[in-house]
Amino acid sequence: MPPAFDYPVRTAKEEDLPALMELYKDFEFGGGDLLRVEYEMREAIKRGTCFLVEMDGRVASASVIVAETDRAGLLNYTRTAPAFRQRGLHRCVRTACYRYLFRQNKVPIGIFSKTNAAMLHIAEKYGSIIGEWSVVHLSPKPPLRRRIMPLPVRRLFVEGEQRVVRRLLRKERV
């Protein structure tokens, strides 16, 4: 891959995983779940969607496309080691992600925490569109009878109906 801006960016390989985890060990925006970050990194390496810049023999910056559809790719986990910040490395690894997606005619979508002041500054500086996200958990629609009346209430009606029918039958017998 040709260099993106000032630093050479390359696709991460399986042997880069320990160095990537060293970069992300104190990642303040990873939700504190290093196992999840490691899983995402491992999967991105397999797909060829983790891009990094090396400096002084270690991973200085990395960015990951964590999910893709046929129309878009979701970028997350962009991180630059504190010792290498303010050099444009973030822009390099993000650009590599963008190029990867643009070559496939996909739209890149970046996500970041609104408490990430550095990322907000970068987004404003380069004219990114910033919007709020909502998380919606989708599940299959239950049958109409369950949506209209919850199961415990239905049971009461069924049991009540059965009692009424039994009473009517008893009265008819008498």
N, C-alpha and C positions, 0 to 999 in steps of 0.2 A: 504494500500500500504506500502510495507517495506521501511524503510528509504533509501534515496538516499545520499550516502556519509555520512557526519557528522550530518546532520539535518533532522528531520522528515518532509517529504513532504506529503501533502494531497490534494485531489481534492476539489476545492472550492464549496461552497454551496450558495444558494440564499441569505442567511443571511450574507454572507461575502461581498456582493456587496458594501455596504457603506465603509467598511474598504479597499477594493480594490480601490475604487474611491479616497479615501484619499491618498493611495500610488501613484496613477497616476495623482493627481491633478496638479502637476508641471512637468509632464513627458515631457522632452525636445524633445523627438523623436516621439511624438504622433501626430505631425502636428498641435498642438494647438486646436484640436477639441475634447473636452472632451465628447461631446454627442456621437461621433463616437466610442471613446474608451469605453464608458459605454455600447453602443449597442454591441460591440464586446465581452465585458466581460459577459454581460447578456446571449448572445448566446452561448458562450463557457461554461458557467456554466450549461446551459441546456443540452449541449452535453457531459458534463463531461470532457472537455479538457482544463480547467484552473487549474493550479497547484500552490500551495503556501506553504510558510514556515512562521510560526508564531514565534515571539520572543517578550518577555516582553508584552504579551497580545495584540499585533497588528500584522498585516501582514507586514513582513519584506521583503519578496521577492515573486515575482509571475512571471509565464510565461504562455503563451496562445498558443494553436494550433488554428489559426484563420480560417483555411480552410483545407479540406481533399478531396482527390480523392480516388479511389480504390487502388492507388499505392503510394501516397505520402501525407505528411502533412506539412503545412506551419506554422512555429513558428514565433511569433511576440510578441511585447509588453512585453518583459522580462524586469523586473524592480526590483531593490533592493533599498530600502530606503537608503538615504545617511548615516544615523547613523549605518547601518548594512553592509556597503560595506567592501571589503577586508577580508571576512570571508569564502568565498566559497559558499555563498548562491545561486549565479547565476548558478553555476555548478549544484547545487542540483535540482533546479526547471527545468533547461533545461534537465537534465538527466531524470527526471520524464516524461517530454514530449517525449523524445527519447524512453524510455521504453514503453510508451503507444503505440507509432507508431510501434516499432519493434515487439511488441507482435501481431500486425496485419499484419506483413510482409510489412510494408510501409517504405518508405525512408523519413527521416526528412529533411526539407529544412528550414534554418533560414534566416531571412532577417533583415538587420539593416542598419542604415544610415552610409554612409562613413565618416560622421563627428563625429561619436560615437567612440572616441579614445579608451575608455575602452573596447568596444566590439571588435574593431580591434585587440587590444592586446590579448584578450582572444582567438580570432580565430587563430591568429598566434601561440600563445603558445600551443594550442592543435591540431595544424595541420589541421585546416579547409581549405576548398577550397573557395577562395574568388573570385567572379566574378561580372561583371557589369550586371545590369538588364536594360532592355528596356521595356517600357510599350506600348503595342499596343492595340488600341481600335478596336475591330472587329465588323463589321456590315454585314448584308446580302448583297450579290453582286447584284447591280441593273441590270435590263435587259440590254442586249447588246445595244439596240438603245440609251439608256440613257448614256451609257459609251462612245459610239462613238461620239454622238453629243448632247450637252446640250439642255435642253428643250427650252430655249429662241431662240437658233439658229434654232432648228427644226421648231418652230412656224413660224419663218421668211421664211423658205423654203416652208412650207405648205401654208402660206398666199401668198407668191410669186407665187407658183405653181398655186394656185387658181386664182390669177389675170391673169396669162398667159393663163390659160384655158378659162377664161371669155373673154379675148381679142380675142382669136382664134375663139370662138363661135360667137362673134359679127361680126368678119370679114367674117365668113362663111354666116351669115344671110344677110349681105349687098350685 
